[in-house]
Amino acid sequence: MPFRSQISKAIGILLTYQNQDGGIPATKRGDPSGCWTTADCLEAFMNSARFVDHCIISVRKMAEFLIDTQIMLEGAQNTGSLSAESNSDAGGWPLIRGKRASTMATGHAVGALQLALVAFRRDNVLEPKIRKAIENGVQWLEENQNKDGGWGSEPSAGTDGKESRIVATYYALYGFWYRGGDYQNSKVVRDAVGFLEKVRNQDGSWGFSKGWKETFLIPVGRLQH
């Protein structure tokens, strides 16, 4: 594997940031654990599969942290199930800990947990919890997709938080992409790609939102038809 020593060193450094609750802070050691940060690190660890066996306990703690911080309806914590309520934060993940779901954190958490299933497919306790968390996260993403195909950063915040953003839509697609969703088999993905195509800058780039000139890099492999 290219860059084996560099990847190993980077993983070792990230592990020194892990808090007692299993999460990873966004900035410096000792800060509160972030859901988005933890999902990002879990994805990185799982995509460096050769190294996972050496830090499986830490990977498990990250997965458990994400399960524990997923927003649930009051009274639903014991079952891990959601009601049919729409436009609620239940099923999503906050940026850190809280009750307001973030599209970026939710999409990334769904994708990271999907990858983590490989490591815990024989774990009769954790594996069903991961699957239920993924199911609830996907449900939240589907319910909060805007009519134009995009997602707002924090839909329940209304106004600016609900307005479709390129960065939010990109991270929402993380969850569907890692679950095998693509342009052919998912209307959600097709609508999202349609939104991204409409808000693309004339020079072919994307900004963080429509009209921004600063380029936001979107791996085109995730948008292929």
C-alpha positions in Angstrom: 0.0 0.0 0.0 1.4 3.4 -1.0 2.1 5.8 1.9 1.7 3.0 4.4 3.9 4.6 7.0 2.3 8.0 6.6 -1.2 6.6 7.0 -0.2 4.6 10.0 1.3 7.7 11.6 -1.8 9.8 10.8 -4.1 7.1 12.4 -1.9 7.0 15.5 -2.2 10.8 15.8 -5.9 10.8 15.4 -6.3 8.2 18.1 -4.6 10.5 20.6 -7.5 13.0 20.0 -10.2 10.4 20.9 -12.2 11.4 23.9 -13.5 9.1 26.6 -17.0 9.1 25.0 -15.4 7.7 21.8 -15.8 10.8 19.8 -13.3 13.0 18.1 -13.1 16.8 18.8 -13.2 19.2 15.8 -10.2 21.3 16.8 -7.9 20.4 19.7 -7.5 17.6 22.3 -10.0 17.8 25.1 -12.7 19.8 23.2 -16.2 18.3 23.0 -16.5 15.4 20.6 -18.1 16.3 17.2 -20.5 14.0 15.4 -19.3 15.2 12.0 -15.7 15.0 13.0 -16.1 11.5 14.4 -17.9 10.3 11.3 -15.1 11.8 9.1 -12.5 10.0 11.2 -14.4 6.7 11.2 -14.7 6.9 7.4 -10.9 7.5 7.1 -10.2 4.6 9.4 -12.5 2.2 7.5 -11.0 3.3 4.2 -7.6 2.3 5.6 -8.9 -1.2 6.2 -5.4 -2.7 6.6 -5.0 -0.8 9.8 -8.5 -1.3 11.3 -7.6 -4.5 13.2 -4.9 -2.6 15.1 -7.4 -0.1 16.4 -10.7 -2.0 16.4 -11.6 -0.9 20.0 -11.3 2.8 19.0 -13.3 2.2 15.8 -16.0 0.5 17.9 -16.1 3.5 20.3 -16.5 5.8 17.3 -19.4 3.8 16.0 -21.0 3.7 19.5 -20.6 7.4 19.9 -22.4 8.0 16.6 -25.2 5.7 17.7 -25.5 7.4 21.1 -25.6 10.9 19.6 -28.2 10.3 16.9 -31.2 12.4 17.6 -34.3 10.3 18.6 -37.9 11.1 19.4 -38.7 11.4 23.1 -39.4 7.9 24.3 -37.9 6.2 21.3 -34.4 5.7 22.7 -35.2 2.1 23.9 -36.4 0.9 20.6 -34.2 2.9 18.2 -37.2 3.5 16.0 -38.8 6.6 14.7 -42.4 7.6 14.3 -43.9 8.7 11.0 -43.4 12.3 11.9 -41.9 14.3 9.1 -39.7 17.4 9.1 -38.4 16.5 12.6 -34.8 16.3 13.6 -35.2 12.7 14.7 -32.9 10.3 12.8 -30.4 13.0 12.0 -27.1 13.9 13.7 -26.1 17.3 15.1 -22.7 18.8 14.4 -21.7 18.1 18.0 -24.2 17.1 20.6 -27.7 18.6 20.5 -31.2 18.4 19.1 -30.8 20.1 15.8 -29.8 17.8 12.9 -27.1 18.8 10.5 -27.2 17.5 6.9 -23.5 17.3 6.7 -23.1 15.4 9.9 -26.0 13.1 9.0 -24.8 12.2 5.5 -21.3 11.6 6.8 -22.4 9.5 9.7 -24.6 7.3 7.5 -21.7 6.7 5.1 -19.2 6.0 7.9 -21.5 3.6 9.7 -22.2 1.8 6.4 -18.4 1.2 6.1 -18.2 0.1 9.7 -20.6 -2.7 9.1 -17.8 -4.7 7.6 -15.9 -4.7 10.8 -18.9 -5.6 13.0 -20.9 -7.9 10.7 -20.5 -10.8 13.3 -21.2 -8.7 16.3 -24.8 -9.6 17.3 -25.1 -6.6 19.6 -23.5 -3.7 17.7 -24.3 -4.7 14.1 -28.2 -4.4 14.5 -27.7 -1.0 16.2 -25.6 0.2 13.3 -28.2 -0.9 10.8 -31.0 0.8 12.6 -29.0 4.0 13.0 -28.3 3.9 9.2 -32.0 3.3 8.4 -33.1 6.2 10.6 -30.4 8.5 9.1 -31.5 7.7 5.5 -35.1 8.3 6.5 -34.2 11.7 7.8 -32.2 12.6 4.7 -35.1 11.5 2.4 -37.6 13.5 4.4 -35.6 16.6 4.4 -34.6 16.8 0.7 -35.9 20.0 -0.8 -38.1 20.1 -3.9 -35.2 21.4 -5.9 -33.2 18.2 -5.1 -30.8 19.9 -2.6 -30.5 20.0 1.1 -30.2 22.8 3.6 -27.5 22.7 6.2 -29.9 22.6 9.1 -33.4 22.1 7.7 -35.3 22.6 11.0 -33.7 26.0 11.5 -35.9 27.3 8.6 -35.0 30.3 6.4 -31.3 30.2 5.6 -30.8 26.8 7.2 -33.4 25.2 5.0 -32.2 26.8 1.7 -30.4 24.2 -0.5 -26.6 24.4 -0.3 -24.0 22.7 -2.4 -21.9 21.7 0.5 -24.9 20.2 2.4 -26.1 18.4 -0.7 -22.7 16.9 -1.4 -22.4 15.5 2.1 -26.0 14.2 2.0 -25.0 12.2 -1.0 -22.2 10.5 1.1 -24.8 8.4 2.8 -26.5 7.2 -0.4 -23.2 6.7 -2.2 -21.7 4.4 0.4 -25.0 2.4 0.4 -24.8 1.8 -3.3 -27.2 4.6 -4.4 -26.5 6.0 -7.8 -28.1 7.9 -10.6 -29.8 4.8 -12.0 -31.3 3.2 -8.9 -32.2 6.2 -6.7 -34.5 9.1 -7.4 -33.1 10.9 -4.4 -29.6 10.8 -6.0 -31.0 11.8 -9.4 -32.8 14.8 -8.0 -29.6 15.8 -6.0 -27.5 15.5 -9.1 -30.0 17.6 -11.0 -29.7 20.3 -8.4 -25.9 20.2 -8.5 -25.9 20.5 -12.3 -28.2 23.5 -12.1 -26.0 25.4 -9.6 -22.7 24.7 -11.3 -20.7 27.8 -12.1 -20.1 28.7 -15.8 -16.4 27.7 -15.5 -17.5 24.2 -14.4 -16.7 24.6 -10.7 -19.0 24.6 -7.7 -19.0 27.1 -4.8 -20.3 26.3 -1.3 -23.7 27.7 -2.4 -25.1 29.1 -5.7 -23.2 32.1 -7.0 -20.1 31.6 -4.8 -16.9 31.9 -6.9 -14.7 30.0 -4.4 -14.4 26.5 -5.7 -15.8 23.6 -3.7 -14.3 20.3 -4.9 -16.8 17.6 -5.6 -15.4 14.2 -6.6 -17.1 13.6 -9.9 -17.1 9.8 -9.4 -19.9 10.3 -7.0 -22.0 12.1 -9.5 -21.5 9.9 -12.5 -24.7 8.9 -14.4 
